[in-house]
Amino acid sequence: MSLDGLVRDAATGRGSGPVRPRFTPGTVEPVPPPAPRAPRIGLALGGGSARGWSHIGVIEVLEEAGIHPVAVSGCSIGAVVGGCYAAGQLGLLKTFALSLTKRRVMGLLDVRLGGGLIAGDRLRLRLERDLGDRRIEHLPIRFASVATELGTGAEVWLTSGGLVESLRASYALPGIFPPVRLDARLLMDGTLVNPVPITTARALGADLVICVNLNGDPRGAEAPNDPVPPGIEVEAVEAVARRRRWIQLRPWRRTAPGKRSGKGSTETANPGMARVMLDAFNITQDRISRARLAGDPPDVTVSPQLAGMGLFEFHRAAEGIELGRQAARAALPAIRAIIASAAERA
């Protein structure tokens, strides 16, 4: 046979056409079935202010177990942690979180009066320094942050554009941070409409969704019975009061048991403006979370035990991260089982 693949007659040199393979019945090797595709894992990170440091611990445990999400959705602090993870900067965020003290937290709060109690410029500059001008659509992991449109209350999924601006829009807590304008929209904290964005993670292409619910600690109902010391949120409000003397504010106080105040009545806890606002927001967030989780349940829920951690205690990052690690380790058997089951069905 010549190089052109034709059979030629030795006498005439004429070709007889292309060589055709001959098969003997029963000798064809069966084609093996395709290997099952591993399910795509999505991660939905809920909001919860300082409690969100526990997201770092959860992600660390998943990575150590060889479970690598391909899609991440988040709102508020969940968006910050998820965005840094999707950008490959989770280690940098962890270092920053562990460096925080009460004094450093206060140093990041540029207190003012206007659209919010805190301007947020110092936090923005910090995010820009660490994340640069990264765009969401160019991240190695698919990512979306959830925000709420001011005025309409519409749920907005930010899946493209500047990463830093999308994070700022997602954590713009009403009354604390001013809303962020993006594409002619004024956006604020996403926890107002979707505290644990499971639906968003599925829309990003996840087959299985692991959610981290920062308000799932059942001990939270007991918190009002425990002494509540003045927190950073009170300190921030008092800083405004010192600048604006006409504002009448009262921090959270609790007297010793049996101590009388006023006309012989026992004095109870007197929450200040910031405490009332944050507690009201937390209650609303918890109720919305329950409704959304019932309507679109995740495949696995990770619920760190965070009832003892205040919403503004950002200086307790080490404790929050460890609580996240503990919750993730406890959930690993369920996560592995659901992944194995999904792989068998694929």
C-alpha positions, 0 to 999 in steps of 0.5 A: 500500500502506498503512502496515499492510502490506496491499494494499487495493482502490482502489474498495472499500478492502478489504484482500486480505491481506499482501503476499507476496514474489515470487521469480524462479527463479535470482535468489536470492543465495547465503548465504556460508558462516560465517567460520571461528572462530579456535581458542581458545588455552589456556596451561598454565604449569608449576611450577619455583620461581624459573625460573617468572619465564620465564613472564612473558617467554613471555606477553609475546611471545605478546601482542606476536604477537597471540596472546591465550589465553582460558584459563590453567592453572598450578601453583606459580609457574605459578599465580602468574604465570597468576593475575596474567595472568588478573587483568590484573596481569602488569605489576605482577608483573613490576615486583615480580620485577625489584625482587628482590635476595637481601636482599629475597628473604630479607626475604619469608621469615618463617622458622619451624618447623611445617607448613613452613620458611616461614610464608608470611605476608609473601608472602600479604600481598604478594599480597593487596596486589596482587590484592585480593579478586579471585575466580577466577570473575570474572576476564576470562580463565578460570583454574584453579590446580592443587593436591594434597590432603594425605592422599589425593594427589588432584589438585584444580582450583581454578576458583572462590573467592578468587584469592590463596588458590588461588595459595597452595595451589598453591605450598605446597611440602611442607616449605617452606610449610605446606599451605593449608586450603580447603573442609575440605581441606588443599592443597599444591603442585600439581606433586606430581601435575600439573607442567604442567596441560595437561588442565586448560587443555583442560577450561577450553575451549581448542582448542589448548594451549601449554604452558611446561615449566620442566624441559625443558632437556636440559642439566639432566642436566649440572648435577651436574657444575658447581660449585654455590655456596650458594644462598638455600635454604641461607641460609634453612635456616641462619637456622632453625639459628641460632634452633634450635641443636639442628638440625645442618645443613650447606650445600652445599660443594665443595673445590678439585680435589685437596684432601684431607679426612678420612682422605686421601679427596678431599672431594666436594660435601656437600649440606645438608638444603634442597638434598637436599629440593629436588633430590629434589622437582625429580627427582620433578617432572621424572619426573611431567612426562614421564609427563603430557606423554606421556599428554596432549601439548600442541599446542606446547611452549615449553621455556626453557633454564633449567638454569643457573638455581637453583630459589631464585634469585628475584633473577635475574628479568631473566635468567629473563624474557629466557630465556622471551622467547627460547624463545617467539620460537623457538616462534612459527613452530610456534604460528602454523602450528598456529593456522592449521591449526586455523582451516582445519579449523574 
